[in-house]
């Protein structure tokens, strides 16, 4: 539909079952908005404000979030597959039961955020600040973790590829025995 919604005021709006394809929402105000079961495909949210938004069962497919404000927003049961986040303001943010497969969060600051039980397969988390983050039971299979700071993160039950154990900063991270063995093997240690 390629509709231009740039610089629009959707403050406090409630949208249910709406679909947008190739739309420009740059610099739009979604503060306090509620988005239920909506679909956004290839949409641009550059410099948009989604602060305090409540987003449920909504899909953002290959959307661009550049310098977007997401503070105090809640995403529950959402899909953000293939979306890109650049220089966004996240903290605090709540993301629950959501799929972030192929998402780019390069350099994102998500320190201390609860990211447990999320699907982050093949996500690009290079240079992200995930210190003190709760990633319990999350799936990081195929995720890029070069220079990702996972200091003091909780990784119990998290699925991580061998490359991730080598590339990320893991000082003080909490892991289970199986993960400790995988970590040792990834670093070339022989066990037994």
C-alpha positions as CSV (number, residue, x, y, z in Angstrom):
1,X,0.0,0.0,0.0
2,X,3.1,2.3,0.5
3,X,1.2,4.8,2.6
4,X,3.0,7.7,4.3
5,X,2.1,8.1,8.0
6,X,5.3,10.0,8.9
7,X,5.1,12.5,11.7
8,X,1.5,11.3,12.6
9,X,0.0,11.4,16.1
10,X,-1.2,8.0,17.2
11,X,-0.7,8.8,20.9
12,X,-2.9,6.5,23.0
13,X,-4.6,5.0,20.0
14,X,-5.9,1.4,20.0
15,X,-5.4,-0.7,16.9
16,X,-6.7,-4.2,16.5
17,X,-6.2,-6.5,13.5
18,X,-4.8,-3.8,11.2
19,X,-2.3,-4.6,8.5
20,X,0.4,-2.3,7.0
21,X,2.8,-3.1,4.2
22,X,5.7,-0.8,3.2
23,X,4.4,2.1,5.3
24,X,6.4,5.0,6.6
25,X,5.8,5.7,10.3
26,X,9.0,7.7,10.8
27,X,8.8,10.3,13.6
28,X,5.2,9.2,14.5
29,X,4.0,9.3,18.0
30,X,2.7,6.0,19.3
31,X,3.2,6.8,23.0
32,X,0.8,4.8,25.2
33,X,-0.8,3.1,22.1
34,X,-2.2,-0.4,22.2
35,X,-1.5,-2.6,19.2
36,X,-3.4,-6.0,19.2
37,X,-2.8,-8.6,16.5
38,X,-1.5,-6.1,13.9
39,X,0.9,-6.8,11.1
40,X,3.6,-4.4,9.9
41,X,5.7,-5.6,6.9
42,X,8.7,-3.6,5.6
43,X,7.6,-0.6,7.6
44,X,9.9,2.3,8.7
45,X,9.7,3.4,12.3
46,X,12.8,5.8,12.2
47,X,12.7,8.2,15.2
48,X,9.2,7.0,16.1
49,X,8.1,7.1,19.7
50,X,6.6,3.8,21.0
51,X,7.3,4.6,24.6
52,X,4.7,3.1,27.0
53,X,3.1,1.2,24.1
54,X,1.4,-2.1,24.8
55,X,1.9,-4.5,21.9
56,X,0.3,-7.9,21.9
57,X,0.3,-10.7,19.2
58,X,1.7,-8.2,16.7
59,X,4.1,-9.0,13.9
60,X,6.9,-6.6,12.7
61,X,8.4,-8.3,9.7
62,X,11.6,-6.8,8.3
63,X,10.8,-3.4,9.8
64,X,13.4,-0.7,10.4
65,X,13.7,0.9,13.9
66,X,16.4,3.7,13.7
67,X,16.7,5.9,16.8
68,X,13.3,4.7,17.8
69,X,12.1,5.2,21.4
70,X,10.8,1.9,23.0
71,X,11.2,2.8,26.7
72,X,8.6,1.4,29.1
73,X,6.9,-0.5,26.2
74,X,5.6,-4.1,26.5
75,X,5.8,-6.7,23.7
76,X,3.9,-9.9,24.4
77,X,3.5,-12.8,22.0
78,X,5.0,-10.7,19.2
79,X,7.1,-11.6,16.1
80,X,9.9,-9.2,15.1
81,X,11.5,-11.5,12.5
82,X,14.2,-9.8,10.4
83,X,13.7,-6.3,11.9
84,X,16.6,-4.0,12.4
85,X,17.2,-1.8,15.5
86,X,19.8,0.9,15.3
87,X,20.6,3.3,18.1
88,X,17.2,2.7,19.8
89,X,16.3,3.6,23.4
90,X,15.1,0.3,25.0
91,X,15.4,0.5,28.7
92,X,13.3,-0.3,30.5
93,X,11.4,-2.6,28.0
94,X,9.5,-5.9,28.6
95,X,9.6,-8.5,25.9
96,X,7.7,-11.8,26.6
97,X,7.0,-14.9,24.6
98,X,8.3,-13.3,21.4
99,X,10.2,-14.4,18.3
100,X,13.3,-12.2,17.5
101,X,14.7,-14.6,14.8
102,X,17.1,-12.8,12.4
103,X,16.7,-9.5,14.3
104,X,19.6,-7.1,14.2
105,X,20.4,-5.6,17.6
106,X,24.1,-4.6,16.9
107,X,25.4,-2.4,19.7
108,X,22.0,-2.4,21.5
109,X,22.0,-1.4,25.2
110,X,19.7,-3.9,26.9
111,X,21.6,-4.2,30.2
112,X,19.6,-5.8,33.0
113,X,16.6,-6.6,30.7
114,X,14.6,-9.8,31.1
115,X,15.0,-11.6,27.7
116,X,14.1,-15.1,29.1
117,X,12.3,-17.6,27.0
118,X,12.8,-15.7,23.7
119,X,13.7,-17.0,20.3
120,X,16.8,-15.1,19.1
121,X,17.9,-17.6,16.5
122,X,20.4,-16.1,14.0
123,X,20.0,-12.7,15.6
124,X,22.9,-10.3,15.2
125,X,23.9,-9.2,18.7
126,X,27.4,-8.1,17.9
127,X,28.7,-5.5,20.4
128,X,25.4,-5.5,22.3
129,X,25.4,-4.7,26.0
130,X,23.6,-7.6,27.6
131,X,25.3,-7.3,31.0
132,X,23.1,-8.7,33.9
133,X,20.5,-9.7,31.4
134,X,18.2,-12.7,32.1
135,X,18.4,-15.0,29.0
136,X,17.3,-18.1,30.8
137,X,15.9,-20.7,28.4
138,X,16.3,-18.4,25.3
139,X,17.4,-19.9,22.0
140,X,20.5,-18.2,20.7
141,X,21.2,-20.9,18.0
142,X,23.1,-19.3,15.2
143,X,23.2,-15.9,16.8
144,X,26.2,-13.6,16.2
145,X,27.8,-12.7,19.5
146,X,31.0,-11.0,18.6
147,X,32.1,-8.8,21.5
148,X,28.6,-9.2,23.0
149,X,28.9,-8.3,26.7
150,X,27.2,-11.0,28.7
151,X,29.0,-10.2,31.9
152,X,26.9,-11.5,34.9
153,X,24.1,-12.6,32.6
154,X,21.9,-15.6,33.5
155,X,22.3,-18.1,30.7
156,X,20.9,-21.2,32.5
157,X,19.0,-23.3,29.9
158,X,20.0,-21.1,27.1
159,X,21.0,-22.6,23.7
160,X,24.3,-21.2,22.4
161,X,26.4,-22.4,19.5
162,X,30.2,-23.1,20.1
163,X,31.1,-19.8,18.3
164,X,29.0,-17.9,20.8
165,X,30.9,-19.4,23.8
166,X,34.2,-18.1,22.1
167,X,33.1,-14.7,20.8
168,X,31.1,-13.2,23.7
169,X,32.3,-11.7,26.9
170,X,31.1,-14.1,29.6
171,X,32.8,-13.1,32.9
172,X,30.5,-14.0,35.8
173,X,27.7,-15.4,33.6
174,X,25.6,-18.1,35.2
175,X,25.5,-21.4,33.3
176,X,24.6,-25.0,33.9
177,X,27.0,-28.0,33.9
178,X,26.2,-28.9,30.3
179,X,26.9,-25.4,29.1
180,X,30.2,-25.4,31.1
181,X,31.2,-28.5,29.2
182,X,30.2,-26.9,25.8
183,X,32.2,-23.8,26.8
184,X,35.3,-25.8,27.6
185,X,35.0,-27.8,24.4
186,X,34.6,-24.6,22.4
187,X,37.8,-23.3,23.9
188,X,39.7,-26.5,22.9
189,X,39.8,-28.2,26.3
190,X,39.7,-31.9,26.4
191,X,37.4,-33.3,29.1
192,X,38.0,-36.6,30.9
